[in-house]
Amino acid sequence: MSHNTPLSPRPLHHLSDVQRRVLTTRQLREHGVTASVAAERCRAGGPWQQILPGVHLLHPGPATSEERLLAALLYTASRGQGADGSAPGGGEPGGEAMITGLAALALRHFSSAPPLASLDHIDVLVPRTRRLRATGFVRFVRAGTLPAPQYLAGVPTAPVARALADAVARLTDAVLVRRLLTESVRHGHCEAAAVVAELNSARLLSRPHVVDAVDALLAEGRAIAEGRLYDMVRGHHLPEPLWNVELRLPGGPALGGVDAYWREQAVAVEIDARAPRQDEELWRGGFGRKREHLERLGITVVRVTPKRLRESPEEQAAVVRTALIAAADRDPAPYVVVLPR
């Protein structure tokens, strides 16, 4: 009997090709294969093999990457209950579980992540209440609250920022950490702020090699956001501003730098690349005071985020255009000196 042979009483044609090759002991029993028969077929030299406890591969030879992923999720779903005695949730393979870490990044075709076939371990994100023990190539990452999974080729996968944090938590290679973080932003997988927030939540920002990588990540993220701001202005036919300048009162102190400034209309745009929930005191104490000061002088400050520039440039352009039009109804702002930043 192979994975192509019908199993009584329930055939396998309703399952996908991979699902027909990887089944748990319980699934085999539902198809008429007893535990003793499965054990016999998994003996050395037999047609099947036990790839993980309670999970069988219905062919000899190495498992494919897809089979290992499915086996990891099936093993997770088949193991025990939550700490409160509840059964693992969900009808999907793995229940309340998803692939994370380097395996999740490889699924998203990160060029800097090792290919799935070369990974010694597959990390699975599970609720903290699940009683689970790592075994074979499966490791567990526990969380109090799980993010909503994203499905890639039917595989529940952690969002990029979370997968990055789980990967970085196990990595000591500074070069690889830097490549993974910068690639996440450069190729549009997520925003730098979201990555920094996850790294902070995982308490990884105290590691020197992670801090260095974050500096490179933020620089990459800002450069990309500035490029999107240029594209937004020119693509939506807004007047050309003065780019990346510092404002100051004549003979007085500096008012601060802005990313774009329309002198005649006294409208400034600032890119806010802060991580969510991060640097709030800095914002209120420094950036917030700067914005309030500029607005008291009659300068309108439009704040945009990298995410909004990426997801809704037309909407952001409309906000800037409205501010430029509204300038005609305001009293002229005091003269400010504009210097390159």
C-alpha positions in Angstrom: 0.0 0.0 0.0 1.3 3.4 -0.9 -0.1 6.9 -0.7 -1.9 6.3 -4.0 -3.6 3.1 -2.8 -7.2 3.7 -1.6 -7.7 3.2 2.2 -10.9 1.6 3.4 -13.4 2.7 4.5 -12.6 6.3 3.4 -10.5 7.0 0.3 -7.9 9.8 0.1 -9.0 11.5 -3.1 -10.6 14.4 -1.1 -7.1 15.3 0.3 -4.4 17.3 -1.5 -1.4 15.6 -2.9 0.7 16.5 0.1 -2.0 15.6 2.6 -2.2 12.2 1.1 1.4 11.7 1.9 1.5 12.9 5.5 -1.2 11.6 7.9 -1.4 11.2 11.7 -2.1 7.9 13.4 -5.7 9.1 14.1 -6.2 10.0 10.4 -4.9 6.6 9.3 -7.3 4.9 11.8 -10.2 6.9 10.3 -9.2 5.4 6.9 -9.2 1.9 8.3 -5.5 1.5 9.1 -4.8 0.4 12.6 -1.9 1.5 14.7 -0.3 -2.0 14.5 -0.5 -1.9 10.7 0.9 1.5 10.5 3.8 0.5 12.8 4.5 -2.5 10.6 4.6 -0.4 7.5 7.0 2.0 9.2 9.6 -0.7 10.1 13.1 -0.3 8.6 12.9 -0.9 4.8 9.1 -0.5 4.8 7.0 1.6 2.5 6.2 4.2 5.1 8.1 6.0 7.9 7.2 7.8 11.1 8.5 11.4 10.5 7.4 12.7 13.9 5.6 11.0 16.9 2.2 10.1 15.7 2.8 11.5 12.2 3.5 9.2 9.2 5.0 9.8 5.8 3.5 7.4 3.3 6.5 6.9 1.2 10.2 6.0 1.8 13.0 8.5 1.3 13.4 12.1 2.5 10.4 14.3 3.2 9.9 17.3 0.9 9.8 20.8 2.4 6.0 20.9 2.1 5.7 17.5 3.8 7.9 18.7 6.7 5.8 21.8 7.2 2.5 19.8 7.2 4.0 17.2 9.5 5.0 20.0 12.0 1.5 21.4 12.0 -0.1 18.0 12.3 2.2 17.0 15.2 1.3 20.3 16.9 -2.4 19.7 16.5 -2.2 16.1 17.7 -0.4 16.8 20.9 -2.4 17.1 24.1 -4.6 20.0 25.3 -4.3 23.5 26.6 -3.3 24.2 30.2 -7.0 24.8 30.9 -7.9 21.4 29.6 -9.3 22.6 26.3 -8.6 20.8 23.1 -6.4 22.5 20.5 -8.5 24.7 18.4 -9.3 24.9 14.7 -10.0 22.5 11.9 -6.9 23.6 10.0 -3.7 21.6 10.3 -2.0 22.8 13.5 -5.2 24.3 15.0 -4.1 27.4 16.9 -0.6 27.3 15.4 1.4 28.8 12.5 4.8 28.6 11.0 7.2 31.3 12.1 10.9 32.2 12.1 13.2 31.3 9.2 10.8 28.8 7.8 8.1 31.5 7.4 10.6 33.9 5.8 11.7 31.1 3.4 8.0 30.6 2.5 7.9 34.2 1.5 10.9 33.8 -0.7 13.3 35.9 1.4 16.6 35.7 -0.6 18.6 36.1 2.6 16.8 33.3 4.4 18.1 29.7 4.0 15.9 27.6 1.8 13.3 25.4 3.5 15.1 22.2 2.6 18.2 23.3 4.4 16.6 24.2 7.7 17.4 21.8 10.6 14.3 23.1 12.5 10.9 24.4 11.7 9.6 26.9 14.3 5.9 26.8 15.1 4.2 29.6 17.0 1.6 28.4 19.5 -0.4 29.8 22.4 1.5 29.8 25.7 -1.2 27.6 27.3 -0.4 24.6 25.0 1.6 21.8 26.6 4.0 20.9 23.9 7.5 19.4 23.7 9.9 20.0 20.9 11.0 16.9 19.0 12.8 16.1 15.8 12.8 19.1 13.5 10.0 20.9 15.3 10.6 23.7 17.8 7.9 25.8 19.5 7.7 29.5 20.1 5.1 30.5 22.7 3.0 33.7 22.8 0.3 35.0 25.1 -1.6 36.4 22.1 -1.2 35.0 18.6 -1.4 37.2 15.5 -3.8 36.4 12.8 -2.1 33.9 10.5 -1.5 34.6 6.8 -1.9 31.7 4.5 0.8 30.9 2.0 0.0 28.0 -0.3 -2.4 26.9 2.4 0.1 27.0 5.2 -0.8 29.2 8.2 2.2 31.6 8.6 3.1 34.3 11.0 3.1 37.9 9.7 6.5 39.0 8.5 7.4 41.3 11.4 6.5 38.5 13.9 8.4 35.9 11.9 11.4 38.2 11.8 11.4 38.7 15.5 11.2 34.9 16.1 14.0 34.3 13.7 16.3 37.0 15.1 15.7 35.7 18.6 17.6 32.5 17.7 20.3 34.1 15.5 23.8 35.3 16.5 25.0 36.0 12.9 25.0 39.8 12.8 25.3 39.9 9.0 22.3 37.6 8.5 20.2 39.5 11.0 21.0 42.8 9.1 20.2 41.2 5.7 16.9 39.8 6.9 15.7 43.1 8.4 16.7 45.3 5.5 15.2 42.9 3.0 11.9 43.0 4.8 11.6 46.7 4.1 13.5 46.9 0.8 11.2 44.4 -0.9 8.0 45.7 0.7 7.2 42.8 3.0 6.4 45.2 5.9 7.3 48.6 7.4 10.4 49.2 9.5 8.2 50.5 12.4 6.3 47.2 12.6 9.6 45.2 12.7 11.1 47.5 15.5 7.9 47.1 17.5 8.0 43.3 17.3 11.7 43.3 18.2 11.0 45.5 21.2 8.1 43.3 22.3 10.5 40.3 22.2 13.1 42.3 24.2 15.7 41.9 21.5 16.8 45.5 21.3 19.4 45.1 24.1 21.5 42.9 21.8 24.2 44.9 20.1 24.1 43.1 16.8 20.3 43.6 16.7 20.6 47.3 17.5 23.1 47.7 14.7 20.8 45.9 12.3 17.9 48.1 13.4 19.9 51.3 12.6 20.4 49.9 9.1 16.7 49.0 8.9 15.5 52.4 9.9 17.9 54.1 7.4 16.6 51.8 4.7 13.0 52.4 5.7 13.4 56.2 5.7 15.1 56.2 2.3 12.2 54.2 0.8 9.7 56.4 2.5 11.4 59.5 1.1 11.3 57.9 -2.4 7.6 57.3 -2.0 7.1 60.9 -1.0 8.9 62.1 -4.1 6.7 59.7 -6.2 3.5 60.9 -4.5 4.2 64.6 -5.1 5.2 64.1 -8.7 2.8 61.4 -9.6 -0.2 63.4 -8.3 1.0 66.7 -9.9 1.5 68.7 -6.7 3.7 71.8 -6.9 7.4 71.0 -6.4 8.5 71.7 -2.8 11.9 72.3 -1.3 13.1 68.9 -0.3 14.7 67.9 3.0 15.3 71.3 4.5 15.8 72.9 7.9 13.6 75.9 9.0 14.8 78.7 11.3 13.7 82.2 12.2 15.9 85.0 10.9 18.7 85.5 13.4 16.9 83.0 15.8 17.0 79.4 16.7 16.4 76.4 14.4 12.8 75.4 14.1 13.6 71.9 12.9 13.9 69.9 9.8 11.1 68.8 7.5 11.1 66.4 4.5 9.2 68.8 2.1 8.3 72.5 2.4 6.2 74.7 0.2 7.5 78.2 1.0 4.7 80.3 -0.6 1.9 78.3 1.2 3.9 77.7 4.4 3.1 73.9 4.3 5.5 71.3 5.5 5.5 67.5 5.3 7.2 65.3 7.9 7.7 61.5 7.5 6.9 59.9 10.9 9.0 56.7 10.9 8.6 56.0 14.6 7.8 52.5 15.7 4.2 52.1 17.0 4.1 52.7 20.8 7.8 53.6 20.7 9.5 56.9 21.5 6.2 58.4 22.7 8.0 60.6 25.2 10.5 61.7 22.5 7.6 62.6 20.2 5.8 64.6 22.9 8.9 66.3 24.2 10.8 66.9 20.9 8.9 66.3 17.7 5.6 67.3 19.2 7.0 70.6 20.5 8.5 71.3 17.1 5.2 70.8 15.3 3.3 72.9 17.8 5.9 75.7 17.4 5.7 75.6 13.6 1.9 75.7 13.7 1.9 78.6 16.1 3.9 80.5 13.5 1.3 79.7 10.9 3.1 76.8 9.2 0.9 73.8 8.5 2.6 70.5 9.2 1.3 67.4 7.5 2.5 64.2 9.1 2.7 61.1 6.9 3.8 57.5 7.8 5.7 55.1 5.5 2.8 52.8 5.6 0.3 55.4 4.4 2.7 56.5 1.7 2.9 52.9 0.5 -0.8 51.9 0.9 -2.7 55.2 0.2 -0.5 57.7 -1.7 -3.6 59.2 -3.5 -5.2 59.9 -0.1 -2.0 61.4 1.3 -1.7 63.6 -1.8 -5.2 64.8 -1.3 -4.4 65.8 2.3 -1.3 67.8 1.1 -3.3 69.4 -1.8 -6.0 70.5 0.7 -3.4 72.1 3.0 -1.9 74.0 0.0 -5.3 75.2 -1.1 -6.3 76.3 2.4 -3.2 78.4 2.7 -4.9 81.1 0.6 -7.4 81.6 3.4 -4.8 82.0 6.2 -2.8 85.0 7.3 0.7 84.9 5.8 3.2 83.0 8.0 6.2 84.9 9.3 9.3 84.7 7.1 11.5 81.8 7.9 15.0 81.0 6.6 15.1 77.7 4.7 18.5 75.8 4.7 19.5 72.5 3.2 19.5 69.7 5.8 
